[in-house]
Amino acid sequence: MALVQVESPGRDGAEPGVNAAASDTTGTTPRWQVVVASFAALILVWLLSVFVNARFRPTTLVIPAGISLFGMLFAVAQGVERLLEPVSSFFFSTKRHSQQRNANVACAVNLEGTSDEALPATLTDLVEAWRAADDLQGKAKDQPAGRGALRRNAAADGVATAHERLKKAVEAAVDAGGRDAGTMRQALADVLKVSPDEAPSVCRRAAVKLAAAAQAELDQRRADKAVAYWALATGIGLLLSATLGLYLMHVIGLQSDGLSADGTWAGTLNAAGIRHALDILVTGLAIGGGTKPLHDLISNLQAAKDNRKNPSQTR
């Protein structure tokens, strides 16, 4: 859900200078490149797991009396979730995107609530904040989206386009106009290619569109991350199933799965062996799927803890 709702103007009513500000990508669906890459990686890990299971032949894990199958899967899923928690800070991290979204929303709110007379001071403060952020974080956040089909992200392109256009207009206005409202409006008009009277309102609409584009990018990142982490957790689950001898379908009564009396698998790829290989796949999927509610629960608890620590003005 977008934090800032913006109506896209029709072809006849397009707003000058800000047509490319908001991204068409809503972020509700993961990119197909991420989905395909995730499934391809899962197939490879599954085949590796079958090989490892046939090579090391672990004894089937016996669930102790008094411990339910759900409890066993929950414990394994929790261990996988804890293992992946530090990885989330580096792989498909959304922290910087959230910070950028918050900054863009603050920019839109400040400009929307500013009169034309107070616009020079607001724009000057905005440029100072942008330049301070650039000095602190470097220029990486302003670079275009990565090349190649796998890294292409239309939402990121929308943010980069919108931010560059608005920043160019605002910086040009501040550098040329100083604290004079008339000169600043003229500088804005020159960059946005509108009349000086329209320039402040067009600048404000561009800021709103930038906030919407930043929200779309964040949503896209979250959608991609959900698929990527599901694949990663499932891959770990497959390897755990193959090395620990944890076979979900065997435990609940799967027969003729190629396991010997002592609970080991000979590695024969006949009909029974294929059923056993599918058992490993089902077990890995169950473990990987179990990390999602755990991750949501941990994230919600952490967010509630942070909100209690933060001042109410920052929420």
Phi and psi in degrees as GROMACS dihedral restraints (atoms count N, CA, C in turn):
[ dihedral_restraints ]
;  ai    aj    ak    al  type     phi  dphi    fc
    3     4     5     6     1   -72.4    20    10
    4     5     6     7     1   139.3    20    10
    6     7     8     9     1   -73.0    20    10
    7     8     9    10     1   -32.9    20    10
    9    10    11    12     1  -121.2    20    10
   10    11    12    13     1   119.9    20    10
   12    13    14    15     1   -91.6    20    10
   13    14    15    16     1   128.0    20    10
   15    16    17    18     1  -129.5    20    10
   16    17    18    19     1   129.6    20    10
   18    19    20    21     1   -81.5    20    10
   19    20    21    22     1   128.7    20    10
   21    22    23    24     1   -79.4    20    10
   22    23    24    25     1   123.3    20    10
   24    25    26    27     1   -68.4    20    10
   25    26    27    28     1   151.0    20    10
   27    28    29    30     1   -73.2    20    10
   28    29    30    31     1   174.8    20    10
   30    31    32    33     1   -63.8    20    10
   31    32    33    34     1   -34.8    20    10
   33    34    35    36     1   -79.3    20    10
   34    35    36    37     1   -23.3    20    10
   36    37    38    39     1  -113.2    20    10
   37    38    39    40     1    31.1    20    10
   39    40    41    42     1   -65.3    20    10
   40    41    42    43     1   141.3    20    10
   42    43    44    45     1   -82.8    20    10
   43    44    45    46     1   131.3    20    10
   45    46    47    48     1   -67.0    20    10
   46    47    48    49     1   136.8    20    10
   48    49    50    51     1    83.9    20    10
   49    50    51    52     1    -8.5    20    10
   51    52    53    54     1  -132.9    20    10
   52    53    54    55     1    20.3    20    10
   54    55    56    57     1   -61.4    20    10
   55    56    57    58     1   -33.5    20    10
   57    58    59    60     1   -97.8    20    10
   58    59    60    61     1    15.5    20    10
   60    61    62    63     1   -72.1    20    10
   61    62    63    64     1   -42.8    20    10
   63    64    65    66     1   -99.2    20    10
   64    65    66    67     1   141.1    20    10
   66    67    68    69     1   -79.9    20    10
   67    68    69    70     1   147.8    20    10
   69    70    71    72     1   -76.4    20    10
   70    71    72    73     1   -16.3    20    10
   72    73    74    75     1   -81.4    20    10
   73    74    75    76     1   122.4    20    10
   75    76    77    78     1   -84.4    20    10
   76    77    78    79     1   -21.4    20    10
   78    79    80    81     1    84.4    20    10
   79    80    81    82     1     3.5    20    10
   81    82    83    84     1   -77.0    20    10
   82    83    84    85     1   -17.0    20    10
   84    85    86    87     1  -122.8    20    10
   85    86    87    88     1   133.7    20    10
   87    88    89    90     1   -65.7    20    10
   88    89    90    91     1   151.7    20    10
   90    91    92    93     1   -65.5    20    10
   91    92    93    94     1   143.8    20    10
   93    94    95    96     1   -62.5    20    10
   94    95    96    97     1   -30.9    20    10
   96    97    98    99     1   -61.2    20    10
   97    98    99   100     1   -41.2    20    10
   99   100   101   102     1   -68.2    20    10
  100   101   102   103     1   -40.0    20    10
  102   103   104   105     1   -64.1    20    10
  103   104   105   106     1   -47.9    20    10
  105   106   107   108     1   -63.1    20    10
  106   107   108   109     1   -44.9    20    10
  108   109   110   111     1   -62.7    20    10
  109   110   111   112     1   -37.9    20    10
  111   112   113   114     1   -65.9    20    10
  112   113   114   115     1   -45.2    20    10
  114   115   116   117     1   -67.8    20    10
  115   116   117   118     1   -38.3    20    10
  117   118   119   120     1   -62.5    20    10
  118   119   120   121     1   -42.8    20    10
  120   121   122   123     1   -64.3    20    10
  121   122   123   124     1   -38.3    20    10
  123   124   125   126     1   -64.4    20    10
  124   125   126   127     1   -41.5    20    10
  126   127   128   129     1   -61.4    20    10
  127   128   129   130     1   -43.5    20    10
  129   130   131   132     1   -63.8    20    10
  130   131   132   133     1   -42.8    20    10
  132   133   134   135     1   -67.5    20    10
  133   134   135   136     1   -36.5    20    10
  135   136   137   138     1   -61.2    20    10
  136   137   138   139     1   -47.5    20    10
  138   139   140   141     1   -61.9    20    10
  139   140   141   142     1   -39.5    20    10
  141   142   143   144     1   -63.2    20    10
  142   143   144   145     1   -40.3    20    10
  144   145   146   147     1   -64.3    20    10
  145   146   147   148     1   -40.6    20    10
  147   148   149   150     1   -63.0    20    10
  148   149   150   151     1   -41.7    20    10
  150   151   152   153     1   -63.5    20    10
  151   152   153   154     1   -45.6    20    10
  153   154   155   156     1   -62.2    20    10
  154   155   156   157     1   -41.6    20    10
  156   157   158   159     1   -64.3    20    10
  157   158   159   160     1   -40.5    20    10
  159   160   161   162     1   -71.3    20    10
  160   161   162   163     1   -30.8    20    10
  162   163   164   165     1   -76.2    20    10
  163   164   165   166     1   -44.5    20    10
  165   166   167   168     1   -97.5    20    10
  166   167   168   169     1   -18.5    20    10
  168   169   170   171     1    48.4    20    10
  169   170   171   172     1    60.7    20    10
  171   172   173   174     1   -69.6    20    10
  172   173   174   175     1   149.6    20    10
  174   175   176   177     1   -72.1    20    10
  175   176   177   178     1   142.2    20    10
  177   178   179   180     1   -56.0    20    10
  178   179   180   181     1   130.5    20    10
  180   181   182   183     1   -69.4    20    10
  181   182   183   184     1   126.3    20    10
  183   184   185   186     1   -97.7    20    10
  184   185   186   187     1   124.3    20    10
  186   187   188   189     1   -77.6    20    10
  187   188   189   190     1   124.0    20    10
  189   190   191   192     1   -61.4    20    10
  190   191   192   193     1   155.8    20    10
  192   193   194   195     1   -61.9    20    10
  193   194   195   196     1   137.3    20    10
  195   196   197   198     1    90.4    20    10
  196   197   198   199     1    -7.8    20    10
  198   199   200   201     1  -108.1    20    10
  199   200   201   202     1   122.0    20    10
  201   202   203   204     1   -79.1    20    10
  202   203   204   205     1   160.0    20    10
  204   205   206   207     1   -60.9    20    10
  205   206   207   208     1   -38.4    20    10
  207   208   209   210     1   -62.8    20    10
  208   209   210   211     1   -41.2    20    10
  210   211   212   213     1   -63.1    20    10
  211   212   213   214     1   -37.7    20    10
  213   214   215   216     1   -66.2    20    10
  214   215   216   217     1   -47.2    20    10
  216   217   218   219     1   -64.4    20    10
  217   218   219   220     1   -36.7    20    10
  219   220   221   222     1   -64.0    20    10
  220   221   222   223     1   -42.4    20    10
  222   223   224   225     1   -64.4    20    10
  223   224   225   226     1   -42.0    20    10
  225   226   227   228     1   -66.7    20    10
  226   227   228   229     1   -44.0    20    10
  228   229   230   231     1   -62.7    20    10
  229   230   231   232     1   -37.8    20    10
  231   232   233   234     1   -66.0    20    10
  232   233   234   235     1   -39.4    20    10
  234   235   236   237     1   -63.3    20    10
  235   236   237   238     1   -40.9    20    10
  237   238   239   240     1   -64.9    20    10
  238   239   240   241     1   -41.0    20    10
  240   241   242   243     1   -62.9    20    10
  241   242   243   244     1   -43.0    20    10
  243   244   245   246     1   -65.0    20    10
  244   245   246   247     1   -34.6    20    10
  246   247   248   249     1   -66.6    20    10
  247   248   249   250     1   -37.6    20    10
  249   250   251   252     1   -82.8    20    10
  250   251   252   253     1   -16.2    20    10
  252   253   254   255     1   -57.1    20    10
  253   254   255   256     1   -49.3    20    10
  255   256   257   258     1   -68.8    20    10
  256   257   258   259     1   -25.8    20    10
  258   259   260   261     1   -66.2    20    10
  259   260   261   262     1   -30.4    20    10
  261   262   263   264     1   -64.4    20    10
  262   263   264   265     1   -17.4    20    10
  264   265   266   267     1   -74.9    20    10
  265   266   267   268     1   -16.4    20    10
  267   268   269   270     1  -119.3    20    10
  268   269   270   271     1   -28.3    20    10
  270   271   272   273     1  -109.0    20    10
  271   272   273   274     1   114.1    20    10
  273   274   275   276     1    57.6    20    10
  274   275   276   277     1    39.9    20    10
  276   277   278   279     1   -67.7    20    10
  277   278   279   280     1   142.6    20    10
  279   280   281   282     1  -112.3    20    10
  280   281   282   283     1     5.0    20    10
  282   283   284   285     1   -63.2    20    10
  283   284   285   286     1   -49.1    20    10
  285   286   287   288     1   -66.2    20    10
  286   287   288   289     1   -35.7    20    10
  288   289   290   291     1   -67.6    20    10
  289   290   291   292     1   -35.8    20    10
  291   292   293   294     1   -66.4    20    10
  292   293   294   295     1   -42.1    20    10
  294   295   296   297     1   -63.4    20    10
  295   296   297   298     1   -41.9    20    10
  297   298   299   300     1   -65.1    20    10
  298   299   300   301     1   -40.1    20    10
  300   301   302   303     1   -61.1    20    10
  301   302   303   304     1   -45.0    20    10
  303   304   305   306     1   -62.1    20    10
  304   305   306   307     1   -40.4    20    10
  306   307   308   309     1   -65.1    20    10
  307   308   309   310     1   -39.8    20    10
  309   310   311   312     1   -69.7    20    10
  310   311   312   313     1   -36.4    20    10
  312   313   314   315     1   -65.7    20    10
  313   314   315   316     1   -42.0    20    10
  315   316   317   318     1   -61.1    20    10
  316   317   318   319     1   -39.8    20    10
  318   319   320   321     1   -61.0    20    10
  319   320   321   322     1   -46.0    20    10
  321   322   323   324     1   -63.7    20    10
  322   323   324   325     1   -43.0    20    10
  324   325   326   327     1   -64.6    20    10
  325   326   327   328     1   -42.9    20    10
  327   328   329   330     1   -64.0    20    10
  328   329   330   331     1   -42.2    20    10
  330   331   332   333     1   -71.6    20    10
  331   332   333   334     1   -36.0    20    10
  333   334   335   336     1   -65.6    20    10
  334   335   336   337     1   -32.7    20    10
  336   337   338   339     1   -94.9    20    10
  337   338   339   340     1    13.5    20    10
  339   340   341   342     1  -107.4    20    10
  340   341   342   343     1   132.5    20    10
  342   343   344   345     1   -75.2    20    10
  343   344   345   346     1   165.4    20    10
  345   346   347   348     1   -62.0    20    10
  346   347   348   349     1   -33.5    20    10
  348   349   350   351     1   -68.9    20    10
  349   350   351   352     1   -35.8    20    10
  351   352   353   354     1   -89.2    20    10
  352   353   354   355     1    -0.2    20    10
  354   355   356   357     1   -59.8    20    10
  355   356   357   358     1   -42.5    20    10
  357   358   359   360     1   -56.4    20    10
  358   359   360   361     1   -44.7    20    10
  360   361   362   363     1   -65.3    20    10
  361   362   363   364     1   -41.0    20    10
  363   364   365   366     1   -65.0    20    10
  364   365   366   367     1   -44.2    20    10
  366   367   368   369     1   -66.6    20    10
  367   368   369   370     1   -37.1    20    10
  369   370   371   372     1   -62.7    20    10
  370   371   372   373     1   -44.6    20    10
  372   373   374   375     1   -63.1    20    10
  373   374   375   376     1   -37.6    20    10
  375   376   377   378     1   -65.4    20    10
  376   377   378   379     1   -44.0    20    10
  378   379   380   381     1   -63.8    20    10
  379   380   381   382     1   -41.6    20    10
  381   382   383   384     1   -61.5    20    10
  382   383   384   385     1   -40.3    20    10
  384   385   386   387     1   -66.4    20    10
  385   386   387   388     1   -42.0    20    10
  387   388   389   390     1   -62.6    20    10
  388   389   390   391     1   -44.1    20    10
  390   391   392   393     1   -67.0    20    10
  391   392   393   394     1   -36.4    20    10
  393   394   395   396     1   -65.1    20    10
  394   395   396   397     1   -39.3    20    10
  396   397   398   399     1   -65.9    20    10
  397   398   399   400     1   -38.8    20    10
  399   400   401   402     1   -63.2    20    10
  400   401   402   403     1   -42.4    20    10
  402   403   404   405     1   -65.5    20    10
  403   404   405   406     1   -35.2    20    10
  405   406   407   408     1   -77.6    20    10
  406   407   408   409     1   -41.5    20    10
  408   409   410   411     1  -104.2    20    10
  409   410   411   412     1    -8.7    20    10
  411   412   413   414     1    82.1    20    10
  412   413   414   415     1  -173.0    20    10
  414   415   416   417     1   -96.6    20    10
  415   416   417   418     1     7.0    20    10
  417   418   419   420     1   -63.2    20    10
  418   419   420   421     1   -35.7    20    10
  420   421   422   423     1   -70.8    20    10
  421   422   423   424     1   -16.1    20    10
  423   424   425   426     1   -97.7    20    10
  424   425   426   427     1     1.1    20    10
  426   427   428   429     1   -75.5    20    10
  427   428   429   430     1   151.7    20    10
  429   430   431   432     1   -62.9    20    10
  430   431   432   433     1   163.9    20    10
  432   433   434   435     1   -61.7    20    10
  433   434   435   436     1   151.7    20    10
  435   436   437   438     1   -60.7    20    10
  436   437   438   439     1   151.5    20    10
  438   439   440   441     1   -79.0    20    10
  439   440   441   442     1   158.7    20    10
  441   442   443   444     1    99.0    20    10
  442   443   444   445     1   155.6    20    10
  444   445   446   447     1   -67.1    20    10
  445   446   447   448     1   -37.1    20    10
  447   448   449   450     1   -69.0    20    10
  448   449   450   451     1   -34.9    20    10
  450   451   452   453     1   -95.0    20    10
  451   452   453   454     1    -4.3    20    10
  453   454   455   456     1   -65.6    20    10
  454   455   456   457     1   129.7    20    10
  456   457   458   459     1  -139.0    20    10
  457   458   459   460     1   105.9    20    10
  459   460   461   462     1   -63.6    20    10
  460   461   462   463     1   -33.7    20    10
  462   463   464   465     1   -65.8    20    10
  463   464   465   466     1   -41.7    20    10
  465   466   467   468     1   -64.8    20    10
  466   467   468   469     1   -37.5    20    10
  468   469   470   471     1   -61.0    20    10
  469   470   471   472     1   -40.6    20    10
  471   472   473   474     1   -63.0    20    10
  472   473   474   475     1   -41.0    20    10
  474   475   476   477     1   -66.4    20    10
  475   476   477   478     1   -44.7    20    10
  477   478   479   480     1   -62.2    20    10
  478   479   480   481     1   -42.7    20    10
  480   481   482   483     1   -64.6    20    10
  481   482   483   484     1   -47.1    20    10
  483   484   485   486     1   -65.7    20    10
  484   485   486   487     1   -43.8    20    10
  486   487   488   489     1   -65.8    20    10
  487   488   489   490     1   -43.7    20    10
  489   490   491   492     1   -63.0    20    10
  490   491   492   493     1   -41.4    20    10
  492   493   494   495     1   -68.2    20    10
  493   494   495   496     1   -45.7    20    10
  495   496   497   498     1   -66.9    20    10
  496   497   498   499     1   -42.4    20    10
  498   499   500   501     1   -64.4    20    10
  499   500   501   502     1   -39.8    20    10
  501   502   503   504     1   -61.8    20    10
  502   503   504   505     1   -43.4    20    10
  504   505   506   507     1   -66.8    20    10
  505   506   507   508     1   -45.0    20    10
  507   508   509   510     1   -68.8    20    10
  508   509   510   511     1   -44.3    20    10
  510   511   512   513     1   -64.4    20    10
  511   512   513   514     1   -39.0    20    10
  513   514   515   516     1   -64.0    20    10
  514   515   516   517     1   -39.5    20    10
  516   517   518   519     1   -66.9    20    10
  517   518   519   520     1   -42.5    20    10
  519   520   521   522     1   -67.7    20    10
  520   521   522   523     1   -43.4    20    10
  522   523   524   525     1   -65.1    20    10
  523   524   525   526     1   -35.1    20    10
  525   526   527   528     1   -88.2    20    10
  526   527   528   529     1   -35.1    20    10
  528   529   530   531     1   -98.8    20    10
  529   530   531   532     1   -21.5    20    10
  531   532   533   534     1    61.3    20    10
  532   533   534   535     1  -122.2    20    10
  534   535   536   537     1  -105.7    20    10
  535   536   537   538     1     7.7    20    10
  537   538   539   540     1   -89.4    20    10
  538   539   540   541     1   120.7    20    10
  540   541   542   543     1   -65.4    20    10
  541   542   543   544     1   -41.1    20    10
  543   544   545   546     1   -64.6    20    10
  544   545   546   547     1   -46.4    20    10
  546   547   548   549     1   -65.2    20    10
  547   548   549   550     1   -36.4    20    10
  549   550   551   552     1   -68.0    20    10
  550   551   552   553     1   -41.3    20    10
  552   553   554   555     1   -62.0    20    10
  553   554   555   556     1   -39.4    20    10
  555   556   557   558     1   -65.9    20    10
  556   557   558   559     1   -40.6    20    10
  558   559   560   561     1   -65.0    20    10
  559   560   561   562     1   -40.4    20    10
  561   562   563   564     1   -62.4    20    10
  562   563   564   565     1   -42.4    20    10
  564   565   566   567     1   -63.2    20    10
  565   566   567   568     1   -36.6    20    10
  567   568   569   570     1   -66.0    20    10
  568   569   570   571     1   -40.4    20    10
  570   571   572   573     1   -76.4    20    10
  571   572   573   574     1   -42.3    20    10
  573   574   575   576     1   -81.8    20    10
  574   575   576   577     1   -10.9    20    10
  576   577   578   579     1    61.3    20    10
  577   578   579   580     1    49.3    20    10
  579   580   581   582     1  -134.2    20    10
  580   581   582   583     1   178.1    20    10
  582   583   584   585     1   -75.8    20    10
  583   584   585   586     1   156.0    20    10
  585   586   587   588     1   -58.8    20    10
  586   587   588   589     1   -33.4    20    10
  588   589   590   591     1   -68.4    20    10
  589   590   591   592     1   -31.9    20    10
  591   592   593   594     1   -84.0    20    10
  592   593   594   595     1   -19.1    20    10
  594   595   596   597     1   -56.0    20    10
  595   596   597   598     1   -47.6    20    10
  597   598   599   600     1   -60.1    20    10
  598   599   600   601     1   -43.7    20    10
  600   601   602   603     1   -68.3    20    10
  601   602   603   604     1   -37.7    20    10
  603   604   605   606     1   -64.9    20    10
  604   605   606   607     1   -38.7    20    10
  606   607   608   609     1   -63.1    20    10
  607   608   609   610     1   -40.8    20    10
  609   610   611   612     1   -66.6    20    10
  610   611   612   613     1   -42.3    20    10
  612   613   614   615     1   -64.3    20    10
  613   614   615   616     1   -36.1    20    10
  615   616   617   618     1   -64.0    20    10
  616   617   618   619     1   -37.6    20    10
  618   619   620   621     1   -65.9    20    10
  619   620   621   622     1   -39.2    20    10
  621   622   623   624     1   -65.0    20    10
  622   623   624   625     1   -42.4    20    10
  624   625   626   627     1   -65.3    20    10
  625   626   627   628     1   -35.1    20    10
  627   628   629   630     1   -63.8    20    10
  628   629   630   631     1   -41.3    20    10
  630   631   632   633     1   -63.9    20    10
  631   632   633   634     1   -40.2    20    10
  633   634   635   636     1   -64.9    20    10
  634   635   636   637     1   -40.9    20    10
  636   637   638   639     1   -65.2    20    10
  637   638   639   640     1   -39.3    20    10
  639   640   641   642     1   -64.9    20    10
  640   641   642   643     1   -37.6    20    10
  642   643   644   645     1   -66.2    20    10
  643   644   645   646     1   -39.4    20    10
  645   646   647   648     1   -63.2    20    10
  646   647   648   649     1   -40.9    20    10
  648   649   650   651     1   -63.4    20    10
  649   650   651   652     1   -42.2    20    10
  651   652   653   654     1   -64.9    20    10
  652   653   654   655     1   -42.6    20    10
  654   655   656   657     1   -61.9    20    10
  655   656   657   658     1   -40.7    20    10
  657   658   659   660     1   -63.5    20    10
  658   659   660   661     1   -42.6    20    10
  660   661   662   663     1   -61.5    20    10
  661   662   663   664     1   -42.7    20    10
  663   664   665   666     1   -66.0    20    10
  664   665   666   667     1   -39.4    20    10
  666   667   668   669     1   -64.9    20    10
  667   668   669   670     1   -43.1    20    10
  669   670   671   672     1   -63.8    20    10
  670   671   672   673     1   -40.6    20    10
  672   673   674   675     1   -65.6    20    10
  673   674   675   676     1   -37.9    20    10
  675   676   677   678     1   -60.7    20    10
  676   677   678   679     1   -43.0    20    10
  678   679   680   681     1   -69.2    20    10
  679   680   681   682     1   -44.8    20    10
  681   682   683   684     1   -62.6    20    10
  682   683   684   685     1   -41.5    20    10
  684   685   686   687     1   -75.4    20    10
  685   686   687   688     1   -30.1    20    10
  687   688   689   690     1   -62.7    20    10
  688   689   690   691     1   -43.7    20    10
  690   691   692   693     1   -65.1    20    10
  691   692   693   694     1   -41.4    20    10
  693   694   695   696     1   -65.9    20    10
  694   695   696   697     1   -44.4    20    10
  696   697   698   699     1   -65.4    20    10
  697   698   699   700     1   -39.0    20    10
  699   700   701   702     1   -65.9    20    10
  700   701   702   703     1   -39.8    20    10
  702   703   704   705     1   -60.7    20    10
  703   704   705   706     1   -42.4    20    10
  705   706   707   708     1   -64.8    20    10
  706   707   708   709     1   -39.2    20    10
  708   709   710   711     1   -62.0    20    10
  709   710   711   712     1   -38.9    20    10
  711   712   713   714     1   -61.7    20    10
  712   713   714   715     1   -45.3    20    10
  714   715   716   717     1   -67.1    20    10
  715   716   717   718     1   -36.9    20    10
  717   718   719   720     1   -66.4    20    10
  718   719   720   721     1   -41.6    20    10
  720   721   722   723     1   -61.2    20    10
  721   722   723   724     1   -41.2    20    10
  723   724   725   726     1   -72.5    20    10
  724   725   726   727     1   -33.1    20    10
  726   727   728   729     1   -92.0    20    10
  727   728   729   730     1   -29.1    20    10
  729   730   731   732     1   -93.1    20    10
  730   731   732   733     1   -14.4    20    10
  732   733   734   735     1    76.9    20    10
  733   734   735   736     1    31.1    20    10
  735   736   737   738     1   -93.8    20    10
  736   737   738   739     1   106.1    20    10
  738   739   740   741     1  -120.8    20    10
  739   740   741   742     1   107.1    20    10
  741   742   743   744     1   -63.8    20    10
  742   743   744   745     1   -50.6    20    10
  744   745   746   747     1   -67.3    20    10
  745   746   747   748     1   -32.6    20    10
  747   748   749   750     1   -65.3    20    10
  748   749   750   751     1   -39.7    20    10
  750   751   752   753     1   -65.6    20    10
  751   752   753   754     1   -37.4    20    10
  753   754   755   756     1   -87.7    20    10
  754   755   756   757     1     4.7    20    10
  756   757   758   759     1   119.3    20    10
  757   758   759   760     1    14.7    20    10
  759   760   761   762     1   -65.1    20    10
  760   761   762   763     1   127.0    20    10
  762   763   764   765     1  -106.7    20    10
  763   764   765   766     1   162.1    20    10
  765   766   767   768     1    54.3    20    10
  766   767   768   769     1    49.0    20    10
  768   769   770   771     1  -105.4    20    10
  769   770   771   772     1    13.5    20    10
  771   772   773   774     1    84.2    20    10
  772   773   774   775     1     3.1    20    10
  774   775   776   777     1   -84.2    20    10
  775   776   777   778     1   138.4    20    10
  777   778   779   780     1   -78.1    20    10
  778   779   780   781     1   179.2    20    10
  780   781   782   783     1   -62.5    20    10
  781   782   783   784     1   -32.3    20    10
  783   784   785   786     1   -86.2    20    10
  784   785   786   787     1     5.7    20    10
  786   787   788   789     1    86.3    20    10
  787   788   789   790     1    16.6    20    10
  789   790   791   792     1  -106.5    20    10
  790   791   792   793     1   161.2    20    10
  792   793   794   795     1  -114.3    20    10
  793   794   795   796     1   132.8    20    10
  795   796   797   798     1   -78.4    20    10
  796   797   798   799     1   -13.9    20    10
  798   799   800   801     1    86.7    20    10
  799   800   801   802     1    16.8    20    10
  801   802   803   804     1   -81.0    20    10
  802   803   804   805     1   125.0    20    10
  804   805   806   807     1   -92.2    20    10
  805   806   807   808     1    62.2    20    10
  807   808   809   810     1  -100.9    20    10
  808   809   810   811     1  -164.0    20    10
  810   811   812   813     1   -59.6    20    10
  811   812   813   814     1   -42.4    20    10
  813   814   815   816     1   -66.3    20    10
  814   815   816   817     1   -38.9    20    10
  816   817   818   819     1   -65.2    20    10
  817   818   819   820     1   -36.3    20    10
  819   820   821   822     1   -65.9    20    10
  820   821   822   823     1   -38.5    20    10
  822   823   824   825     1   -62.1    20    10
  823   824   825   826     1   -38.7    20    10
  825   826   827   828     1   -67.7    20    10
  826   827   828   829     1   -40.7    20    10
  828   829   830   831     1   -62.3    20    10
  829   830   831   832     1   -38.7    20    10
  831   832   833   834     1   -67.5    20    10
  832   833   834   835     1   -32.0    20    10
  834   835   836   837     1   -62.0    20    10
  835   836   837   838     1   -42.6    20    10
  837   838   839   840     1   -61.8    20    10
  838   839   840   841     1   -41.2    20    10
  840   841   842   843     1   -64.0    20    10
  841   842   843   844     1   -45.8    20    10
  843   844   845   846     1   -62.5    20    10
  844   845   846   847     1   -41.1    20    10
  846   847   848   849     1   -64.0    20    10
  847   848   849   850     1   -43.1    20    10
  849   850   851   852     1   -63.5    20    10
  850   851   852   853     1   -39.3    20    10
  852   853   854   855     1   -65.2    20    10
  853   854   855   856     1   -38.7    20    10
  855   856   857   858     1   -64.7    20    10
  856   857   858   859     1   -41.7    20    10
  858   859   860   861     1   -67.7    20    10
  859   860   861   862     1   -45.6    20    10
  861   862   863   864     1   -63.4    20    10
  862   863   864   865     1   -40.2    20    10
  864   865   866   867     1   -68.9    20    10
  865   866   867   868     1   -27.6    20    10
  867   868   869   870     1   -72.1    20    10
  868   869   870   871     1   -17.9    20    10
  870   871   872   873     1   -76.5    20    10
  871   872   873   874     1   -21.5    20    10
  873   874   875   876     1   -63.9    20    10
  874   875   876   877     1   -54.0    20    10
  876   877   878   879     1   -62.6    20    10
  877   878   879   880     1   -33.9    20    10
  879   880   881   882     1   -64.3    20    10
  880   881   882   883     1   -43.1    20    10
  882   883   884   885     1   -62.6    20    10
  883   884   885   886     1   -42.9    20    10
  885   886   887   888     1   -63.3    20    10
  886   887   888   889     1   -41.3    20    10
  888   889   890   891     1   -63.7    20    10
  889   890   891   892     1   -46.7    20    10
  891   892   893   894     1   -63.4    20    10
  892   893   894   895     1   -41.5    20    10
  894   895   896   897     1   -63.7    20    10
  895   896   897   898     1   -42.5    20    10
  897   898   899   900     1   -66.2    20    10
  898   899   900   901     1   -40.3    20    10
  900   901   902   903     1   -65.2    20    10
  901   902   903   904     1   -39.9    20    10
  903   904   905   906     1   -67.4    20    10
  904   905   906   907     1   -40.2    20    10
  906   907   908   909     1   -63.7    20    10
  907   908   909   910     1   -41.6    20    10
  909   910   911   912     1   -63.9    20    10
  910   911   912   913     1   -37.7    20    10
  912   913   914   915     1   -66.0    20    10
  913   914   915   916     1   -43.1    20    10
  915   916   917   918     1   -65.2    20    10
  916   917   918   919     1   -38.9    20    10
  918   919   920   921     1   -64.4    20    10
  919   920   921   922     1   -32.4    20    10
  921   922   923   924     1   -70.1    20    10
  922   923   924   925     1   -27.8    20    10
  924   925   926   927     1   -84.5    20    10
  925   926   927   928     1   -31.5    20    10
  927   928   929   930     1   -81.4    20    10
  928   929   930   931     1   149.1    20    10
  930   931   932   933     1   -60.9    20    10
  931   932   933   934     1   152.3    20    10
  933   934   935   936     1   -65.2    20    10
  934   935   936   937     1   -25.6    20    10
  936   937   938   939     1   -69.4    20    10
  937   938   939   940     1   -20.1    20    10
  939   940   941   942     1   -91.6    20    10
  940   941   942   943     1    -2.0    20    10
